[in-house]
Amino acid sequence: MARPLKIENHIIHALDVEDKEKRQIFRIVKDVSPYVDAIKISTPLIFRYGGSIIGELKEQTSLPIIGCFKVGDIPDMSRRIVKIAIDSGADGLTLHGIVGRDSMTACIKVAHEKGAYVFMVAEMSHPGALDFMKQHGFEIAKMARELGSDGIVAPATRPDTIRKYREIVGDDMWIMSPGVGVQGGKLGDAILAGATFEVVGHRIYEAPDPKQAAKTFCSSLKERLAEKQLISTSH
């Protein structure tokens, strides 16, 4: 059974560290765990260390491990990828909604049968996403809700868009928003626009002291959200 994803710090750490040794990776995971809600890993880490790295990471933390593999293939292949990832220890996965309803249905079905959760990518955070994904992102978000996806991925770099995504998916779905930091997203903007989690990677794992960096991000975000709440309740 997957580890539950709890909303406490509103931050997911993107552990994009395939160039580091395992001992360094494990230390980062241990150090940042008190200040984030999940650890997100991507395909390069699997290519470097193999699927067993998921289980090894889970030995270092009690947090859920989300495989940001953006699964997007024909239905049978997508289903098989999701199954193997979960069997390897992934608690949640990202799916590429752009490939369509039949593949997404297959992915969600096997994930939920195995007790895992999924985030369907509606729109990515890089500039190139505006070429094609933005035109269909709202449709993907609607499909995600219809098919029972647990959440969607929408860009922290475009918080105004997140407000529309929240209107589409309602209050009971997660929105994970990558792009904070190096890509230009400002800490807290996505959450204030309706996201559930902001994704922070490079600014934490490449910091001289990842633990202190994660702690600072966590406290800064909580302060900003508290300040916003204070402003909203005083009017």
GUKE-304672 format. One record per residue (C-alpha): x, y, z negated. Coordinates in steps of 0.2 Angstrom, whole numbers, padded with zeros to 4 digits, always signed. Each point is the difference from the previous one (the first is absolute). Example, Ala and Ser with C-alpha at 12.3 -4.5 7.8 and 13.67 -1.06 7.14 Angstrom:
GUKE-304672
+0062-0022-0039/+0006+0017+0003/
***
This chain:
GUKE-304672
+0000+0000+0000/+0006+0017+0005/+0006+0012-0014/-0013+0014-0001/+0004+0017+0006/-0004+0013-0013/-0001+0019+0002/+0011+0007-0014/+0014+0010+0008/-0007+0003+0017/+0017-0004+0008/+0005-0015+0010/+0019-0002+0002/+0006-0005+0018/+0015-0011-0003/+0008+0002+0017/+0017-0006-0005/+0005-0014+0011/+0018+0008+0001/+0002-0003-0019/+0006-0015-0010/-0013-0010-0009/+0007+0005-0017/-0003+0018+0005/-0017-0004+0006/-0005-0009-0016/+0007+0014-0010/-0010+0013+0009/-0016-0010-0002/+0002-0002-0018/+0005+0018-0003/-0015+0008+0010/-0014-0012-0006/-0006+0010-0015/-0003+0015+0012/-0009-0008+0015/-0015-0010+0003/+0007-0013+0013/+0016-0004+0010/-0002+0001+0019/+0012-0010+0011/+0002+0000+0019/+0005-0012+0013/+0019+0005+0001/+0002-0007-0018/-0008-0016+0005/+0012-0002+0015/+0015+0003-0011/-0005-0011-0015/-0014-0011+0006/-0017-0003-0007/+0006-0006-0016/+0005+0018-0005/-0018+0003-0004/+0000-0013-0014/+0017+0006-0006/-0007+0018-0001/-0015-0006-0010/+0012-0007-0013/+0006+0018-0003/-0016+0009-0003/-0018-0003-0005/-0006+0012+0014/-0008-0007+0016/+0010-0001+0015/-0008+0006+0016/+0007-0006+0016/-0001+0015+0012/+0001-0012+0016/-0013+0009+0010/-0007-0016+0006/-0007+0002+0017/-0001-0015+0012/-0013-0011+0008/-0012-0007-0014/+0008-0017-0002/+0018+0007-0001/-0005+0014-0012/-0009-0012-0011/+0016-0011-0001/+0011+0015-0004/-0012+0005-0014/-0001-0017-0007/+0019-0003+0000/+0003+0017-0008/-0012-0003-0014/+0007-0018-0003/+0017+0008-0001/-0006+0011-0014/-0007+0016+0007/-0015+0007-0010/-0006+0012+0014/+0004+0003+0018/-0002+0014+0013/-0009-0004+0016/+0000+0010+0017/-0018+0004+0003/+0003+0006+0017/+0001-0018+0007/-0019-0002-0003/-0014-0008-0010/+0003-0019+0004/+0018+0001-0006/-0004+0010-0016/-0015-0011-0004/+0012-0015+0000/+0013+0009-0011/-0012+0006-0013/-0009-0017-0001/+0016-0010-0004/+0007+0014-0011/-0016+0000-0011/-0001-0019+0000/+0017+0000-0008/-0004+0014-0012/+0011+0014+0008/-0005+0017+0006/+0003+0009+0016/+0002+0018+0006/-0005+0003+0018/+0011+0013+0009/-0011+0014+0007/+0013+0013+0004/+0019+0000-0003/+0010+0015-0007/+0013+0003+0014/-0003+0013+0014/-0002-0014+0013/-0016-0006-0008/-0008+0015+0007/+0002-0007+0018/-0013-0014-0002/-0004-0004-0018/-0008+0016-0005/-0013-0001+0013/-0006-0017-0007/+0005+0001-0018/-0018+0005-0006/-0007-0015+0010/+0013-0011-0008/-0005+0006-0017/-0018-0004+0003/+0004-0017+0006/+0011-0003-0016/-0015+0004-0011/-0012-0011+0011/+0012-0015-0001/+0003+0002-0019/+0018+0006+0000/+0006+0005-0017/+0008+0016+0006/+0007+0009+0015/+0016+0009+0004/-0001+0018+0004/+0014+0014+0001/+0006+0010-0014/+0007+0011+0013/-0017+0006+0005/-0010+0002-0016/-0015+0009+0009/-0002-0017+0010/-0001-0009-0016/-0015+0009-0006/-0010-0006+0016/+0007-0018-0003/-0007+0001-0018/-0017+0005+0006/+0000-0015+0012/+0006-0014-0012/-0009+0007-0016/+0006+0000-0017/+0002-0019-0003/+0014-0003+0013/+0019+0004-0003/+0009+0012+0011/+0019-0002+0000/+0009+0015+0007/+0018-0002+0006/+0011+0015+0005/+0004+0009-0016/+0018+0007-0001/+0011-0003+0015/-0015+0001+0013/-0006+0016-0007/-0015-0005-0011/-0001+0010-0016/-0002-0009-0016/-0018+0000-0005/-0008+0007+0015/-0007-0017+0006/-0007-0004-0017/-0008+0017-0001/-0008-0003+0017/-0007-0017-0005/+0014-0013+0001/+0002-0013-0013/+0019-0003+0001/+0014+0010+0007/+0015-0010+0007/+0018+0006-0005/+0015-0009+0006/+0016+0008+0005/+0000+0014-0013/-0001-0013-0014/+0011-0015+0006/+0014+0011+0007/+0000+0012-0015/+0016-0001-0011/-0011-0006-0014/-0016-0009+0008/-0008-0002-0018/+0001+0019-0003/-0006+0004+0017/-0015-0011-0002/-0004+0007-0017/+0001+0018+0007/-0011-0004+0014/-0013-0008-0012/+0000+0014-0012/+0000+0013+0013/-0015-0008+0009/-0009-0002-0017/+0003+0018-0004/-0006+0006+0016/-0016-0010-0001/-0003+0005-0018/+0002+0018+0006/-0012-0002+0014/-0013-0008-0012/+0002+0014-0012/-0003+0013+0014/-0015-0009+0006/-0008-0002-0017/+0003+0018-0005/-0011+0007+0014/
***
